Amino acid sequence: MATAIPPGIPQDVQPSETLLEDLRQDVIHLLKQTVGIVERYNSLHKTAERDSSQEKTEFSGTAAIRQALTNVEEMALRMSVVAPMKAGKSTIINAIVGQPLLPARNTAMTATATEIVLDTNYPEPVLFVPEETLALFKKAAVKIRQEYNRNRDNVKAKLQKYPHLDTTFENIIRNDGTLFKEETTGVESVREALQLMNDLVRLASQIVPAYNPVKRMRELPQIRVAPFTSEGEAINTALGNLVIIDTPGPNEAGENLEIKNIFAEQLERSSLILVVLDFTQLKTEAAKSVQETVQAIAEIRGGTENIYALVNKVDQRRRGDMTPEEVREFVQQEFRIPSSHVFEVSAQRAYCAARFLKQHGLGEDWRTRPEAKDLAREILRDDWEQNLKEIDKDAFTKKARKQWYERSGFYQFFTKVISELIKIAAPKVIRESLNITHGFIHKLLEDINLRKRSYQATLGILEVEKEVMKQLEQLEEDAQKVKCDISIYSSRVEQVLISSIEGEY
């Protein structure tokens, strides 16, 4: 049955899009009112504590409510990626965009959260660093140089444990200008800028621990890039974009980094959570740390409806290991994530296949390209160099497609989760923003009631004290009168004593 178009809506306009835009504008107006209420509460809170020596704090949901408004204004559905160190988080994000976008190393890499906006208008990735955030990075670099100039031996001693940061450190010391630009274009340039940012934050945590640029950051660095699509595929992001938040893992090392606070804040501001698990490490302490995080998220959100799990590195499954069914059952039992939200993938294979398929117009030298060599290592195995010499381009391309569509498991995840989320981003953004705001407004009302009861108790004490004051004033008046009378009678007694001594009355 055809859907009837409501009166007043042009016949050539999709009613769902029109109604959705009207709803979006109404929700924006509502969320702006909510932000105003929260800011008024924060103002009252600061006024009430103006004489307190304690540090002034905002209502805990302020940032999340502001983010909810921004999400609806920009139609951005935020999905934080949660993963223990080395579970393959960066490889998964690189596979989604089909490019080596995020840097990776054997030690902990991510120290600051970054937004990756899937936007079909950006076939070439562009990194945007807000002006205020840029100033924070610049100030951190200045403080590092100043501390180095004051105490070189001490700084060098601290950095002996972090040789992988030497290159960035030397770059900071030599460069007295701006390390980053507000806008950086190109895969390699973006990757280098991201590595420099994360290394800078780690260096600051070691050399000038009192200054943490991430703690002061209100706007995250943002990458806009199109998601990977193969031939014949298309993703419409006109009604909204999926924003992936690359966060530090809950178990990543980093003294003075306050990673847990950064991590928790981003989860609070996200509508969806993607949990990445290492198939080879499902029953380790690293997985347990993520399990505790998932349970905490479920408690806050009232369930795991918006949590998805990717079990990575399943290409390392051997005889006797858990079967796919057993993995889904394990994740459902241990993490309380619905089995329909659990996907097995080989992110490295998916990334290599996507990266190769993304290349166009490869010539006769295609076998020498790093994209071909990396994929050959994954799918042609031990004799990959010889096999790569013998295989023709069409056959190799078919193998690449088979990896992407079938063997890596990534296409199933991509179509069932990423593509579907992008399609329904607009209404889901609005719903999740309202849900998040509703939860925090409920908490705000609880805070208000607690403060009201506190003030009522204080006012009750003041009423008692007011009555006591009145009685004290009366007592003072009476005491003054008695004191005066005592003086009068003391004077009279003195006169009587003198007369008695003299023999007179």
Rosetta blueprint (number, residue, H / E / L):
1 M L
2 A L
3 T L
4 A L
5 I L
6 P L
7 P L
8 G L
9 I L
10 P L
11 Q L
12 D L
13 V L
14 Q L
15 P H
16 S H
17 E H
18 T H
19 L H
20 L H
21 E H
22 D H
23 L H
24 R H
25 Q H
26 D H
27 V H
28 I H
29 H H
30 L H
31 L H
32 K H
33 Q H
34 T H
35 V H
36 G H
37 I H
38 V H
39 E H
40 R H
41 Y H
42 N H
43 S H
44 L H
45 H H
46 K H
47 T H
48 A H
49 E L
50 R L
51 D L
52 S L
53 S L
54 Q L
55 E L
56 K L
57 T L
58 E L
59 F L
60 S L
61 G L
62 T H
63 A H
64 A H
65 I H
66 R H
67 Q H
68 A H
69 L H
70 T H
71 N H
72 V H
73 E H
74 E H
75 M L
76 A E
77 L E
78 R E
79 M E
80 S E
81 V E
82 V E
83 A L
84 P L
85 M L
86 K L
87 A L
88 G L
89 K H
90 S H
91 T H
92 I H
93 I H
94 N H
95 A H
96 I H
97 V H
98 G L
99 Q L
100 P L
101 L L
102 L L
103 P L
104 A L
105 R L
106 N L
107 T L
108 A L
109 M L
110 T L
111 A L
112 T L
113 A L
114 T E
115 E E
116 I E
117 V E
118 L E
119 D L
120 T L
121 N L
122 Y L
123 P L
124 E L
125 P L
126 V E
127 L E
128 F E
129 V L
130 P L
131 E H
132 E H
133 T H
134 L H
135 A H
136 L H
137 F H
138 K H
139 K H
140 A H
141 A H
142 V H
143 K H
144 I H
145 R H
146 Q H
147 E H
148 Y H
149 N H
150 R H
151 N L
152 R H
153 D H
154 N H
155 V H
156 K H
157 A H
158 K H
159 L H
160 Q L
161 K L
162 Y L
163 P H
164 H H
165 L H
166 D H
167 T H
168 T H
169 F H
170 E H
171 N H
172 I H
173 I H
174 R H
175 N L
176 D L
177 G L
178 T L
179 L L
180 F L
181 K L
182 E L
183 E E
184 T E
185 T E
186 G L
187 V H
188 E H
189 S H
190 V H
191 R H
192 E H
193 A H
194 L H
195 Q H
196 L H
197 M H
198 N H
199 D H
200 L H
201 V H
202 R H
203 L H
204 A H
205 S H
206 Q H
207 I H
208 V L
209 P L
210 A L
211 Y L
212 N L
213 P L
214 V L
215 K L
216 R L
217 M L
218 R L
219 E L
220 L L
221 P L
222 Q E
223 I E
224 R E
225 V E
226 A L
227 P L
228 F L
229 T L
230 S L
231 E L
232 G L
233 E L
234 A L
235 I L
236 N L
237 T L
238 A L
239 L L
240 G L
241 N E
242 L E
243 V E
244 I E
245 I E
246 D E
247 T L
248 P L
249 G L
250 P L
251 N L
252 E L
253 A L
254 G L
255 E L
256 N L
257 L L
258 E L
259 I H
260 K H
261 N H
262 I H
263 F H
264 A H
265 E H
266 Q H
267 L H
268 E H
269 R L
270 S L
271 S L
272 L E
273 I E
274 L E
275 V E
276 V E
277 L E
278 D E
279 F H
280 T H
281 Q H
282 L L
283 K L
284 T L
285 E H
286 A H
287 A H
288 K H
289 S H
290 V H
291 Q H
292 E H
293 T H
294 V H
295 Q H
296 A H
297 I H
298 A H
299 E H
300 I H
301 R H
302 G L
303 G L
304 T L
305 E L
306 N L
307 I E
308 Y E
309 A E
310 L E
311 V E
312 N E
313 K L
314 V H
315 D H
316 Q H
317 R L
318 R L
319 R L
320 G L
321 D L
322 M L
323 T L
324 P H
325 E H
326 E H
327 V H
328 R H
329 E H
330 F H
331 V H
332 Q H
333 Q H
334 E H
335 F H
336 R L
337 I L
338 P L
339 S H
340 S H
341 H H
342 V E
343 F E
344 E E
345 V L
346 S L
347 A H
348 Q H
349 R H
350 A H
351 Y H
352 C H
353 A H
354 A H
355 R H
356 F H
357 L H
358 K H
359 Q L
360 H L
361 G L
362 L L
363 G L
364 E H
365 D H
366 W H
367 R H
368 T H
369 R L
370 P H
371 E H
372 A H
373 K H
374 D H
375 L H
376 A H
377 R H
378 E H
379 I H
380 L L
381 R H
382 D H
383 D H
384 W H
385 E H
386 Q H
387 N H
388 L H
389 K H
390 E H
391 I L
392 D L
393 K H
394 D H
395 A H
396 F H
397 T H
398 K H
399 K H
400 A H
401 R H
402 K H
403 Q H
404 W H
405 Y H
406 E H
407 R H
408 S L
409 G L
410 F H
411 Y H
412 Q H
413 F H
414 F H
415 T H
416 K H
417 V H
418 I H
419 S H
420 E H
421 L H
422 I H
423 K H
424 I L
425 A H
426 A H
427 P H
428 K H
429 V H
430 I H
431 R H
432 E H
433 S H
434 L H
435 N H
436 I H
437 T H
438 H H
439 G H
440 F H
441 I H
442 H H
443 K H
444 L H
445 L H
446 E H
447 D H
448 I H
449 N H
450 L H
451 R H
452 K H
453 R H
454 S H
455 Y H
456 Q H
457 A H
458 T H
459 L H
460 G H
461 I H
462 L H
463 E H
464 V H
465 E H
466 K H
467 E H
468 V H
469 M H
470 K H
471 Q H
472 L H
473 E H
474 Q H
475 L H
476 E H
477 E H
478 D H
479 A H
480 Q H
481 K H
482 V H
483 K H
484 C H
485 D H
486 I H
487 S H
488 I H
489 Y H
490 S H
491 S H
492 R H
493 V H
494 E H
495 Q H
496 V H
497 L H
498 I H
499 S H
500 S H
501 I H
502 E L
503 G L
504 E L
505 Y L
